[in-house]
Amino acid sequence: MRKIELADVTAKVRSMFIDACENIPANVLERLKRAEREEQSPLGKEVIGKIIENDELAADKRLPVCQDTGVAVVMLTIGSEVVFEGDIYEAVNEGVRQAYTEGYLRKSVVKHPLDRVNTKDNTPAIVHVKIVPGDIFKVDVAPKGGGSENMSTVKMLIPADGVEGIKKLVLDTVFKAGGKPCPPVIVGIGIGGNFEKCALMAKEALFREIDDRSPDPIAAKLEDELLEEINKLGVGPMGFGGTVTCLAVKVNVFPCHIASLPVAINIQCHAARHKSCTL
């Protein structure tokens, strides 16, 4: 068995959230630079240029790339041979607490969805746990902004809707969102499972690297087709019109009931803030 010190988890979560808020992934920045070259609208090209300038200034000045530093989403991959003493959820939340208070990140979480009283430290985090064989302990974090999250959706389609029904749902969702999720966006899609499984898959899709492709050939084909069709919608950077509305589409799939075709769409802003480490 391999023992993980919870203090190490707290320290890593703290540093990862601050890093994620201040430094967008290098491959995302490169994709934005490519988008700037490819954008055909002069205004759209200028907007992407300002986004890139903002991201580079944030990294240089060690400031958040956006004022919305999000809800803390944490994915834990825990090997069956890993042990720890104490409460892993509290260790994660302490890391979030330290990141958002000591890192001067905006606190956006309220204690209750109806009385709206702020927790003042951005806890609790939303934590997902996956148990796998071996002694791995992997932590993925994402400060998920409210603007993009609000434009996401879950729909229980029927099998007869098929691929065309999925495409229509995705295109309608992105088009109606307009500039609210701060495009050019990354679109995470979960297909299959059931109501909650497809939503989780859509979220997990946003943790994938921006330049990867699904290992499933049907899903990979759908990723390519949707990216092309979304970029024909004309929404453009920040909703001002243009040819680059989306940087990437990520599709995750899972078996489902014979009577169901669950689809979830989780939209991410152009920053695609996330970090990963293995302890």
C-alpha distance (Angstrom), angle and dihedral (degrees) to the residues before:
residue distance angle dihedral
M1 . . .
R2 3.80 . .
K3 3.78 119.9 .
I4 3.80 120.8 -144.0
E5 3.80 117.9 -158.5
L6 3.79 109.5 -132.6
A7 3.81 90.6 -147.0
D8 3.81 87.1 63.6
V9 3.80 90.1 51.9
T10 3.80 91.0 51.6
A11 3.80 92.6 48.8
K12 3.79 92.9 48.0
V13 3.80 94.2 47.4
R14 3.81 89.7 50.1
S15 3.79 94.5 51.9
M16 3.81 94.4 41.8
F17 3.79 95.0 54.7
I18 3.80 92.9 48.6
D19 3.80 90.0 46.7
A20 3.81 92.7 47.3
C21 3.80 92.1 52.0
E22 3.82 93.9 48.5
N23 3.81 103.2 35.6
I24 3.78 123.9 42.6
P25 3.83 114.9 -152.7
A26 3.80 113.5 -79.8
N27 3.81 92.7 -125.8
V28 3.82 90.3 52.6
L29 3.80 90.4 52.8
E30 3.81 89.3 50.4
R31 3.80 90.5 50.0
L32 3.81 89.5 51.6
K33 3.80 90.5 51.6
R34 3.79 89.2 51.2
A35 3.79 89.6 48.6
E36 3.80 90.0 52.7
R37 3.82 89.6 54.9
E38 3.81 92.4 46.7
E39 3.83 99.1 43.2
Q40 3.81 109.4 107.8
S41 3.80 98.3 -165.6
P42 3.84 112.7 87.0
L43 3.80 90.6 -145.7
G44 3.79 91.6 45.7
K45 3.80 90.5 50.2
E46 3.81 90.3 50.6
V47 3.81 91.5 49.2
I48 3.81 92.9 52.6
G49 3.79 88.6 47.3
K50 3.82 89.4 55.9
I51 3.81 90.5 48.1
I52 3.81 90.3 53.6
E53 3.81 91.4 46.3
N54 3.81 89.5 50.7
D55 3.81 92.6 49.6
E56 3.80 93.0 49.1
L57 3.82 92.2 47.1
A58 3.81 90.7 49.8
A59 3.80 91.3 53.9
D60 3.81 92.1 45.8
K61 3.81 95.5 46.2
R62 3.82 94.3 36.4
L63 3.79 92.4 -123.4
P64 3.82 129.8 134.5
V65 3.80 114.8 -85.9
C66 3.82 87.5 -134.9
Q67 3.79 136.0 22.5
D68 3.82 88.7 -128.2
T69 3.79 101.2 77.0
G70 3.77 90.0 176.3
V71 3.75 140.9 -147.6
A72 3.80 112.2 -47.3
V73 3.80 110.2 -110.6
V74 3.81 115.8 -173.2
M75 3.80 127.7 -173.7
L76 3.81 114.7 -164.1
T77 3.80 120.0 -165.5
I78 3.80 106.3 -166.1
G79 3.78 124.7 -173.2
S80 3.81 117.5 -135.0
E81 3.82 88.7 -122.0
V82 3.82 93.2 57.2
V83 3.80 121.8 101.5
F84 3.80 133.2 -179.1
E85 3.78 135.1 177.2
G86 3.77 117.5 -123.2
D87 3.80 136.4 8.4
I88 3.81 113.5 -26.9
Y89 3.82 90.8 -167.9
E90 3.79 92.0 55.5
A91 3.82 90.0 47.4
V92 3.80 89.5 54.7
N93 3.81 93.1 44.9
E94 3.79 91.4 49.9
G95 3.80 88.6 54.6
V96 3.80 90.3 50.7
R97 3.82 90.7 46.4
Q98 3.79 91.6 52.8
A99 3.80 93.7 44.5
Y100 3.77 95.2 52.0
T101 3.80 97.3 41.5
E102 3.81 101.9 36.3
G103 3.81 92.7 34.2
Y104 3.83 91.8 50.6
L105 3.80 92.5 -126.5
R106 3.80 119.5 159.7
K107 3.79 113.8 -93.7
S108 3.79 107.6 -134.5
V109 3.82 104.8 164.0
V110 3.80 122.6 104.8
K111 3.82 123.4 -158.0
H112 3.79 95.2 -128.9
P113 3.81 128.6 20.9
L114 3.81 91.2 -132.6
D115 3.81 107.3 38.3
R116 3.86 91.5 40.6
V117 3.82 98.5 -151.3
N118 3.80 110.3 162.2
T119 3.83 117.9 -120.7
K120 3.83 87.6 -144.6
D121 3.82 94.6 -141.3
N122 3.84 102.4 57.2
T123 3.78 93.1 -111.6
P124 2.93 143.4 166.4
A125 3.78 99.9 61.8
I126 3.79 120.4 -150.5
V127 3.81 102.7 -115.6
H128 3.80 127.0 -167.4
V129 3.81 120.6 -171.9
K130 3.80 128.1 -158.4
I131 3.81 120.4 -173.2
V132 3.81 115.9 -149.3
P133 3.81 135.2 170.1
G134 3.81 119.4 -87.6
D135 3.79 134.9 27.4
I136 3.80 101.6 -62.2
F137 3.80 121.3 134.0
K138 3.80 111.6 -172.2
V139 3.79 128.2 175.8
D140 3.81 124.4 -161.9
V141 3.79 120.3 -178.8
A142 3.78 135.8 -174.3
P143 3.80 129.8 -179.6
K144 3.84 95.6 -145.4
G145 3.78 114.5 -156.9
G146 3.79 122.7 -136.2
G147 3.81 97.4 -131.1
S148 3.78 94.6 62.9
E149 3.82 94.8 35.5
N150 3.81 90.7 55.4
M151 3.80 90.5 59.3
S152 3.82 93.2 56.6
T153 3.80 125.1 103.2
V154 3.80 146.9 -172.8
K155 3.79 121.0 -147.2
M156 3.79 129.9 -179.8
L157 3.78 101.9 -141.2
I158 3.80 123.1 -178.5
P159 3.82 123.8 -119.3
A160 3.81 91.2 -107.4
D161 3.83 89.2 64.4
G162 3.81 88.3 66.8
V163 3.79 125.7 165.5
E164 3.80 93.3 -31.9
G165 3.80 90.7 54.8
I166 3.80 90.3 51.1
K167 3.80 91.6 49.1
K168 3.80 92.1 49.4
L169 3.80 91.3 50.7
V170 3.81 92.5 49.6
L171 3.80 94.9 45.5
D172 3.80 92.9 46.1
T173 3.81 90.8 48.9
V174 3.80 94.8 50.2
F175 3.80 93.6 43.1
K176 3.81 94.1 49.5
A177 3.81 90.1 47.1
G178 3.80 90.0 60.2
G179 3.79 111.7 166.1
K180 3.82 96.3 -18.8
P181 3.84 96.9 96.8
C182 3.85 90.9 47.6
P183 3.81 101.5 -111.5
P184 2.93 146.6 -119.7
V185 3.79 79.7 81.8
I186 3.77 138.5 -173.7
V187 3.80 112.1 -130.8
G188 3.80 119.4 -149.8
I189 3.80 115.1 -164.7
G190 3.79 129.9 -171.4
I191 3.80 117.6 -165.2
G192 3.80 123.4 -174.3
G193 3.76 134.1 5.5
N194 3.80 108.3 84.6
F195 3.81 138.3 -69.0
E196 3.81 97.8 -57.9
K197 3.81 97.9 29.2
C198 3.79 95.1 58.9
A199 3.82 90.6 49.2
L200 3.80 91.7 52.1
M201 3.81 91.0 47.8
A202 3.80 90.3 52.4
K203 3.79 89.8 53.0
E204 3.81 91.7 46.4
A205 3.80 88.9 51.4
L206 3.80 89.6 64.4
F207 3.81 89.6 59.3
R208 3.81 90.9 60.6
E209 3.80 118.1 102.7
I210 3.77 112.3 -92.0
D211 3.81 93.8 -123.1
D212 3.82 99.1 47.8
R213 3.82 128.0 100.5
S214 3.76 130.1 -145.1
P215 3.82 113.5 -93.4
D216 3.81 86.9 -138.3
P217 3.85 107.2 88.3
I218 3.81 94.4 -148.2
A219 3.81 92.1 49.9
A220 3.82 91.8 44.3
K221 3.81 90.5 53.2
L222 3.80 90.1 49.7
E223 3.83 90.5 50.1
D224 3.80 90.8 55.5
E225 3.79 94.9 44.7
L226 3.80 94.6 47.2
L227 3.81 93.1 48.0
E228 3.79 90.0 54.5
E229 3.80 94.2 45.2
I230 3.82 95.0 45.3
N231 3.79 90.1 53.1
K232 3.80 89.1 55.2
L233 3.81 91.4 60.0
G234 3.81 92.3 84.8
V235 3.82 95.7 -134.9
G236 3.79 90.9 126.8
P237 3.81 132.5 177.0
M238 3.83 111.3 -16.7
G239 3.81 88.1 -10.7
F240 3.82 94.9 -69.7
G241 3.80 93.5 121.3
G242 3.77 130.2 -95.5
T243 3.77 146.4 118.2
V244 3.83 99.7 -78.6
T245 3.79 110.9 69.2
C246 3.81 96.5 139.3
L247 3.80 133.6 36.5
A248 3.80 97.4 -168.5
V249 3.79 144.3 -8.8
K250 3.81 119.9 -145.0
V251 3.80 119.9 -166.7
N252 3.82 123.4 -168.3
V253 3.81 120.5 -174.6
F254 3.83 137.4 -164.7
P255 3.83 136.2 175.8
C256 3.81 115.3 -87.0
H257 3.81 144.6 -176.1
I258 3.83 117.9 -69.3
A259 3.82 90.1 -117.6
S260 3.81 97.2 47.4
L261 3.79 142.4 72.6
P262 3.83 105.5 179.5
V263 3.81 115.4 -170.2
A264 3.80 128.3 -175.4
I265 3.79 125.7 -174.0
N266 3.80 118.2 -161.8
I267 3.80 113.7 -175.8
Q268 3.79 123.2 -154.2
C269 3.80 126.8 -165.1
H270 3.80 122.9 -116.5
A271 3.83 92.6 -89.9
A272 3.84 93.3 66.6
R273 3.80 89.5 -163.7
H274 3.79 113.3 -161.1
K275 3.79 139.0 126.6
S276 3.79 134.3 -164.1
C277 3.79 136.4 -162.8
T278 3.79 140.3 166.3
L279 3.79 119.1 -139.1
